[in-house]
Each structure stands twice: as structure tokens, then as C-alpha cells.
Amino acid sequence: MTRRRRISVWVLFVAFVVVPLVEIYVLIQVGQVIGAWWTVLLLVLDSLFGAWLIKREGAKAWLALRTALETGRMPARELADAALILVGGTLMLAPGFATDALGIVLILPLTRPFARGLLTRLVSRRFLVVNANRPGPGSGGSVVRGEVVDD
């Protein structure tokens, strides 16, 4: 089994086994402290807040992307923000407090730069691994060198 396939299996295991178990555990704990109906109400309010936040931040990200494209600037930061808002919004749609907390971290403008930095490092590392496996100069391939700048 290749390294990439092993990582994919672990990601799927975490997504479909570990995350639901954590969500159920957190829901039970919260329900025991504040009661079942209050927990349901809190989940509904959390979803409404998430929808409002996604709409607001998504509109800002879309405007920033359009502005970057209109001015002829490469929209790397704007695309990263849009991807983080999309992933955060998807997490906010899943019922549960743990995924909602992670979704909010990815969406909020205060915490998004930290997430953007992690995303930049992940993509940069992945790009370097992919390019390392390609043939270099003299063997018919080409190497593109550069750096990723996080604002």
C-alpha cells in the first residue's frame, strides 16, 4: 500500500468513525449539563449563527476575489480564504459542537489567517513532493522554482 493510500485510509477512518464518536460524546456531555431540549436549541442557534457567518464572510471573500481579478493581481490569498470558508461552512452544516467549533475557526476573520498559514504550508509541502517525483532538466521535464508568500 502506498503512503498516499495509507494517509487516505486514515483520513476516511477519522472522518467517518472518530469524528462522529467525538460528536456523540460531546452532545451527551452537553445534554447532561444543560438538558436535552437546551442542547437541541443550542444546536439550532449554532446553525443559524453559522449560516449568517458563512453568508457574511463568503460575500466578503467573493468581493475580495473579484477585486483582485479586476486589478490583475494573483488572488492566492482570496482563493485560500474562499476554500477555508467553504470547508468551514461544510463543517457548520454537520450537526455537532466539535465540527461547528472547527468550522467557526476556519470562517472567522480573526482565526482564518492561522488556518491560511497551515493551508499554505500543506499545499507548499505537497507541491514540493509532487515536483520532486517529476523528471528534472535534461530528462525532458522542467522545474519551476518559487516561493509561497503568506500575507
C-alpha positions as CSV (number, residue, x, y, z in Angstrom):
1,M,0.0,0.0,0.0
2,T,1.4,3.4,-1.0
3,R,2.0,6.2,1.5
4,R,-0.7,8.3,-0.1
5,R,-3.3,5.5,0.1
6,R,-2.4,4.9,3.8
7,I,-3.0,8.5,4.5
8,S,-6.3,8.5,2.7
9,V,-7.5,5.4,4.7
10,W,-6.6,7.2,7.9
11,V,-8.4,10.4,6.8
12,L,-11.5,8.4,6.0
13,F,-11.3,6.5,9.2
14,V,-11.1,9.7,11.2
15,A,-13.9,11.4,9.2
16,F,-16.4,8.5,9.4
17,V,-15.6,6.9,12.7
18,V,-13.7,9.2,15.1
19,V,-15.5,12.5,14.3
20,P,-19.0,11.0,14.8
21,L,-17.9,9.4,18.0
22,V,-16.5,12.6,19.3
23,E,-19.6,14.5,18.3
24,I,-21.9,12.0,20.1
25,Y,-19.7,12.2,23.2
26,V,-19.8,16.0,23.2
27,L,-23.5,16.1,22.6
28,I,-24.2,13.6,25.5
29,Q,-21.9,15.6,27.8
30,V,-23.6,18.9,26.9
31,G,-27.0,17.3,27.2
32,Q,-26.2,16.1,30.7
33,V,-25.1,19.5,31.8
34,I,-27.9,21.7,30.3
35,G,-30.6,19.2,29.3
36,A,-31.7,17.7,26.1
37,W,-34.0,20.5,24.9
38,W,-31.5,23.2,25.6
39,T,-28.9,21.2,23.7
40,V,-31.2,20.9,20.7
41,L,-31.9,24.7,20.9
42,L,-28.2,25.4,21.2
43,L,-27.5,23.3,18.0
44,V,-30.3,25.2,16.1
45,L,-28.9,28.6,17.2
46,D,-25.4,27.5,16.4
47,S,-26.6,26.5,12.9
48,L,-28.3,29.9,12.4
49,F,-25.2,31.7,13.6
50,G,-23.1,29.6,11.2
51,A,-25.4,30.3,8.2
52,W,-25.2,34.1,9.0
53,L,-21.4,34.0,9.4
54,I,-20.9,32.0,6.2
55,K,-23.1,34.4,4.2
56,R,-21.2,37.4,5.6
57,E,-17.7,36.1,5.2
58,G,-18.5,34.4,1.9
59,A,-19.7,37.7,0.4
60,K,-16.5,39.5,1.7
61,A,-14.4,36.7,0.2
62,W,-16.2,36.9,-3.2
63,L,-15.8,40.7,-3.3
64,A,-12.1,40.4,-2.5
65,L,-11.7,37.8,-5.2
66,R,-13.4,39.9,-7.8
67,T,-11.4,43.0,-6.8
68,A,-8.1,41.0,-7.1
69,L,-9.1,39.7,-10.5
70,E,-10.2,43.2,-11.7
71,T,-6.9,44.7,-10.7
72,G,-4.9,42.0,-12.3
73,R,-3.4,40.7,-9.1
74,M,-3.0,37.0,-8.5
75,P,-5.8,36.1,-6.0
76,A,-3.9,33.5,-3.9
77,R,-4.9,34.8,-0.5
78,E,-8.5,35.3,-1.7
79,L,-8.7,31.8,-3.1
80,A,-7.3,30.3,0.2
81,D,-9.9,32.3,2.2
82,A,-12.7,31.1,-0.1
83,A,-11.6,27.5,0.3
84,L,-11.4,27.9,4.1
85,I,-14.9,29.4,4.2
86,L,-16.2,26.6,2.1
87,V,-14.7,23.9,4.3
88,G,-15.8,25.8,7.4
89,G,-19.3,26.1,6.1
90,T,-19.4,22.4,5.3
91,L,-18.3,21.7,8.9
92,M,-21.0,24.1,10.2
93,L,-23.7,22.1,8.3
94,A,-22.7,18.9,10.2
95,P,-24.7,18.6,13.4
96,G,-22.5,18.8,16.5
97,F,-20.4,21.1,18.5
98,A,-16.9,19.9,17.7
99,T,-17.3,20.3,13.9
100,D,-19.0,23.6,14.4
101,A,-16.1,24.9,16.6
102,L,-13.6,23.9,13.9
103,G,-15.9,25.5,11.2
104,I,-16.0,28.7,13.1
105,V,-12.2,28.8,13.5
106,L,-11.9,28.4,9.7
107,I,-14.5,31.1,8.9
108,L,-13.8,33.9,11.5
109,P,-11.6,36.6,10.1
110,L,-9.6,36.7,13.4
111,T,-8.6,33.0,13.2
112,R,-8.6,32.4,9.4
113,P,-5.0,33.8,8.9
114,F,-3.7,31.0,11.2
115,A,-5.7,28.4,9.2
116,R,-4.5,30.0,5.9
117,G,-0.9,29.7,7.1
118,L,-1.4,26.0,7.8
119,L,-3.1,25.5,4.4
120,T,-0.2,27.4,2.7
121,R,2.4,25.1,4.4
122,L,0.4,22.0,3.5
123,V,0.0,23.0,-0.2
124,S,3.6,24.1,-0.4
125,R,4.9,20.8,1.1
126,R,2.6,18.8,-1.2
127,F,3.7,20.8,-4.2
128,L,7.4,20.1,-3.4
129,V,6.7,16.4,-3.0
130,V,4.9,16.3,-6.4
131,N,7.7,18.2,-8.1
132,A,10.4,16.0,-6.5
133,N,8.8,13.0,-8.2
134,R,8.9,14.6,-11.7
135,P,11.8,14.4,-14.0
136,G,14.2,17.3,-13.9
137,P,16.1,19.3,-16.5
138,G,17.8,17.2,-19.1
139,S,15.3,14.4,-18.9
140,G,12.5,16.1,-20.8
141,G,10.9,17.7,-17.8
142,S,11.1,21.1,-16.3
143,V,11.5,22.5,-12.8
144,V,9.7,25.6,-11.6
145,R,11.2,27.3,-8.6
146,G,9.5,29.8,-6.5
147,E,8.1,30.6,-3.0
148,V,4.8,30.9,-1.4
149,V,4.2,34.2,0.3
150,D,1.5,34.4,3.1
151,D,0.4,38.0,3.7
